[in-house]
Amino acid sequence: MADSHASDRSCRWVRVVLDVPLPGPFDYRHDGPIEAGTRVIVPFGRRKLVGVVVDNPAEPAFDPAQIKAVEAVLQDLPPLSPDWLRLARFAADYYQRPLGEVILPALPGPLRKVSAYQGKRSAGGPVARQSRRRRAQAGQDAAAGEPPALNAPQQAAVDALLGCQGFGAWLLHGVTGSGKTEVYLRAAEGVLGRGLQVLMLVPEINLTPQFEAALRARLRHVAGEDGLAVLHSGLADGERLASWTRAASGQARIVLGTRLAVFAPLQSPGLIVVDEEHDPSYKQQDGLRYSARDLAVWRARDQGVPVVLGSATPSLETWHHAQRGHYRLLSLPDRARASSLPAVRLIDTRRLYMENGMSPQLLEGIGERLARGEQSLVFLNRRGYSPALHCPSCGWVSKCPRCTAFSVLHRGPHGKHRLQCHHCGHQARVPHACPDCGDQDLRPMGRGTQRIEETLAQAFPAARIARIDADSTRRKGSAQALFAQVHAGEIDILVGTQMVAKGHDFARLSLVGVLNADAMLFSQDFRAPERLFAQLMQVSGRAGRHDLPGEVLIQTGYPEQFVYQALMRHDYQGFARHALQEREATGMPPYAYQALLSAEARELSVALDFLQDAREAGLAGAAPPEGITLYDPVPLRIVRVADIERAQLLAESGSRPALQAFLRGWVRRLPELAGSRVRWQLEVDPLEI
């Protein structure tokens, strides 16, 4: 059989990557070469899979007699471009994942389903079906209006970005309300005017509608009526495919999306924008655990275009890069409108009588705003009614039967209350009496957004109150509808989680109250103070953005903490300087580079044994890795989730290249050590430890 194909060997072998938990790539034969980036249908075991060709080798890596043939070459779209494949290869190499686990999941679902091309319902493939169904978008765009005049720092930032020749990484650091979005729009307008494309990333899906409206209204004249494509995980398969194909063809001049949009195919990129670059949402937490922000910078460098990272509270890594001159700093020190930054007051709660978690000062402030027809925001980053239910007689506390975590009390209509685990999703009815002692006086312990909403409704019965969190916005479009009510002035008091903390410009909102901020002060995670400062700075920035003076009331039992003192002064630079000194003294990022090996098993001892074996394997050999520290394996703080026990091992080095070189060799040994009893995941540059 092998001899029958002895001629023209350079044309008949193709190397294909697949989305399977094996390293790959895999060799197949074909009657001629297939261009790299082309999708194909191939047999794999007893299945058929869609894969992507990455090479046409002269000789296969295995016995030619054992190599199967490519079943179909999919040509409904052009091959993935060489620059897109370079991005995928870099991501695979840096994050230590098989190339197929990068390329295939980045494609819209229909492009990687065999059933979309073969069988009764295929009908020409998904691209052809989507083209037949496509209609012009419903016109709900905002009116363009006259763009606001730029102040001097904004104009300087726009000039710098448009004057950039080739690659440049820019940090746009501006206080909340300083007009960073206007800088993005003006820079994008100039780039689009040159016939190039713009990629704009935002951290959360609920921020895309307002950005989409602004982009359509302001840039339609240079992008065209149908020149914007939106990409995020909340889209239906057909919507995501339509955006993908329009971006790849160049029809979409602007691509707006969340972290997955960093893999959008671009025909002629000219500018990449990463808004709220500090946000943890840019880091994928399963599968390929990539940072969209970091990949955006790499992609801009590879493509020779500018990238702008915008934030009022840059990540310490980004700020460190700017301080060392690796990124160029653009500063917007003042609010774009004539408004001043809100006054921040700390409410010392240590000797106060609290009304269900709210101080007299906060309740008084809300009442004053109601009397003046202004809006208030109460921020609590904890959804549900109460973090737990407890029995005062015997001490019983509601715990998830599958996790080492509390079951959160959620109240529903008509008495349909439930206990729900926020880690595994397990739900149970609220017991009528204590399961341990029978006492019927079960009480909520702590507060969530539902309980705060209830308390405010009792305190201010005439107020129009809305709660915005993951529970109240489950239905598609519900978050957008609620935010529209706030903008229209139909809401007096807004209760919300981090969903309301950034990106929203509420004209009538003059008071922000922050509850339970102290929960993050003493976390084991060394990044907790940075996250707390960013979160509070962002939510504080919702107050007083237009004509009304803003005030922020932060309830705390530790007002002397540096995080709060810096926040009162709106002093990001002072906070960053203090935090970076601590990081340098303790050898933490950005002064060190880390990778986290996580293990999951039915029994904790099995996970810990695997990690210990992995540690010993990493340190074994005649020459243990120089400059690499492998810490002891430890259980996670919440060790059990969905009846699976979890542990982790941290690898660290002062040199990024040294860590990468170590990981490349180490990761090849892990599958054999894990066997079938342990699931493991290696995460490079972890954000949560």
Secondary structure, DSSP 8 states (H G I E B T S, - for coil): --GGG-SSGGGSEEEEE-SSSS---EEEE-SS---TT-EEEEEETTEEEEEEEEE--SS-SS-GGG--B--EEE-SS----HHHHHHHHHHHHHTT--THHHHHHHS-GGGG-GGGTSSTT-TT-HHHHHHHH------------------HHHHHHHHHHHT--S-EEEEEEE-TTS-HHHHHHHHHHHHHHTT-EEEEE-S-GGGHHHHHHHHHHHHHHHH-TT-EEEE-TTS-HHHHHHHHHHHHHT--SEEEESGGGGG---SSEEEEEEETTT-GGGB--SSS--BHHHHHHHHHHHHT-EEEEEESS--HHHHHHHHTTSSEEEEE-S-SSS----EEEEEE-TT---BTTB-HHHHHHHHHHHHHT-EEEEE-S--SSBSEEE-TTT--B-B-SSSSSB-EEE--GGG--EEE-TTT--EEE--SS-TTT--S--EEES--HHHHHHHHHHH-TTS-EEEESTTTT-STTHHHHHHHHHHTT--SEEEESGGGSSS---TTEEEEEE-SGGGGTT-SSTTHHHHHHHHHHHHHTTSS-SSS--EEEEEES-TTSHHHHHHHTT-HHHHHHHHHHHHHHHT-TTSSEEEEEEEEESSHHHHHHHHHHHHHHHH-SSS--TTEEE---EEEEEEEETTEEEEEEEEEES-HHHHHHHHHHHHHHHHHHHTTT-EEEEEES-S--
